């Protein structure tokens, strides 16, 4: 480990940070609308992005600084079990090919901005819409916090901010500056800022991974040496658990956990509000379909990225906080200037998703809490103003979370967020294909899934904490250890189906469905498709 501030790496990092900051503010002029006082313009980029912009935006949205740091960190700590992230990102694309185009079509037909907009329109239930909105906001907050944790990890490794005895304000000042810049250009440019910066972010990440996967193994003596070193480490007994540290291949006892975590994560990924926000910014249904076929390229990147965890072991990286393993590997192995490039990739990899996540959470609050319950007659300009302000508050909350809580708490809350967001699947995806589920049954199933998932996660202990120590527990009735979120989801579906039969038999009042079957296959050029442009631009070209 190098002592002091790495001046060269810091200079390169600052250069890229300033470059994307300028891009973030200039993005407000990119595809500029005559009237920007609309959530369609600020929160969805005018629904005008084509295939490549959408691909970079979705990639920048889904493959975050947390992914860059945490996936190889999981493999560094426990071995091959961390590779669950690779199959789940492959499973997810055939899944979303079946429902995302339908969601895009009905959302464009009716001007829906959020998943809760769709749920309210489909089931005629503001209560169900509120449940989906609150779940989305709760699940997104710790995710934003983890992006800031990623930036902080890079700053720590570069030696920025001083030591443990340094005053908290001085120590956290670099993070505060990064936060302030992120908040400013998100407020100014909306979704256009992360869409433009995503090009730089993904280019840097691909360059860093391509160099790392060739350069580092050469310095370490090849992959044979890397895997041998990892195998030796994982075979050692952990005194805290009296078990091996990990395994190069998951054992038989871990297979249920591996498979259920991969499947549950695949089901949950596109339930997150930021994933849907990036999707709805596309200009046509065909753009979504094309993206589901080319997004797996990111999974190739992720598989190579995961190998960095084994390389960190072979390189002798020894850190108490596993999140620092990969930044420290780059610091130790790369020349200072290229370490700066790698750190910039991680830092910018935090800014892009953090911006999208804060916009998505703000849109949920504005459309499905503020407008539905507080000010039903809100104008498009008022909606946009509220959403901008809430996006700032969301980031402030995430920053406070990072600065006041232990980093492992942020990670555990993000794991809990994945369990929560999966419980919105029946209402969203089920609603895209059938109206059979009763709105009250969906609320009941959601409540059961949320309560069980939270209680089960609370009961999971780890060597370092008594509660929320992980996301896996015994599956009732099976006895195997599996992903809590998937178990909660199964309970959710069972309760929803049973209650639907009961409520239909009792002829309980159903909500009004404002959609029609043709809405789910409509495209942007079809007659009658409603795109929420401000009045001043309703007759203008689509900004393509």
Beta strands, then each sheet from edge to edge (+ up, - down):
strand 1: 237-238
strand 2: 243-244
strand 3: 472-474
strand 4: 481-483
sheet 1: 1+ 2-
sheet 2: 3+ 4-
end
